[in-house]
Amino acid sequence: MSEEEAKCCICHLEKVKYKCPACLRKTCSAKCVGRHKLQFECSGKADPTKYQPKPEIRPETIQRDYNFLLDVGRRIDLSKRDAHTGARAMFIGDHNRRRQFGQRNDVEGVVVTRGVNVRRSPIGMSRSKTNKSGFDKRKNVFAWTVQWLLVDEELNVTAKAITHRLNETAFLGDSVPLKPLGLLGVSDKGENTNGEAEERKQLHFYFKDQKHPKNVTFTKLDGSCTLMEVLKGKTVIDFPDFYVTESDTVSFNVREENATDNDSSEDSDSSSDSSSSSDTDSSSDEEDISEEDTDVPEESSSKHIPVPED
């Protein structure tokens, strides 16, 4: 080997230490290796699929081809294993979600649990990933993930907060996180300007039923009720959203919690009254008919009855 071949092909000063497997150029250091890749646009990796003439085949060439075939086989095995594991994880994930909520109505795509209709969003959606709701076996209660939305009078969201694993027996007014929503007044010295209990009493809660997505009517909730009481018979998407306001005067449509119950009870009372009146009318008609029947004289028989002779 001549002196020029023994020196680095980049700096031409130091002796060679490295040989590139792709372009076979020789360098002296890692810095020169990087420079040679930029200068000659070399990848630094030998192409295992490149044709090698028979006279150029050497033992290292055969070893390289052997390693290439091993790598191909390893990649195929990994891809099969990943496909099997991914499919199994997807199945187990869906199965666990069914166990997490309860019975599922496949016709409507709704899971009914603890008296609440839960519409499940597709797996992989951000709302589905955020949901941590499930049954707490240790406490024997259902724990909800709850999203709190602080809104103004025009229903503009000013702050959001999410509470995980909130027991269904917890009271609505006591569960709202004041500090994340910026509701707990704090002075410059770090002291609370208003008591936490007083702050909670001034809050008003609303709920939007997701049974009809185009529904624009909100239900006003009682903060002294539990989550189980306020969610019973309602429909949510994965987990409930509660709208919180500091003012009682709002511009969006609001109805009271038991307005529909009163209406339904009135309807049932009116229907019962109508049915009872119809029953009395029908009974009176029957009595009139029976009286008319009694007034009708019996018809005389025209058939001659023979008298036996003695």
Buried (B, 14 or more C-beta within 10 A) or exposed (E): EEEEEEBBBBEEEBEBEBEBBBBEBBBBBEEBBEBBBEEEEBEEEBEBEEEEEEEEEEEEEEEBBEEBEEEEEEEEEEEEEEEEEEEEEEEEEEEEBEEBBBEBEEEEEBBBBBEBBBBBBEEEEEBBEBBBBBBEEEEEBBBBBBBBBBBEEEBEEEEEBBBEEBBBEBBBBEBBBBEBBEBBBEEEEEEEEBEBEEBBEEBBBBBBBBBEEEEEEBBBBBBEBBBBBBBEEBBBBBBBBBBBBEEEEBEBEBEEBEEEEEEEEEEEEEEEEEEEEEEEEEEEEEEEEEEEEEEEEEEEEEEEEEEEEE
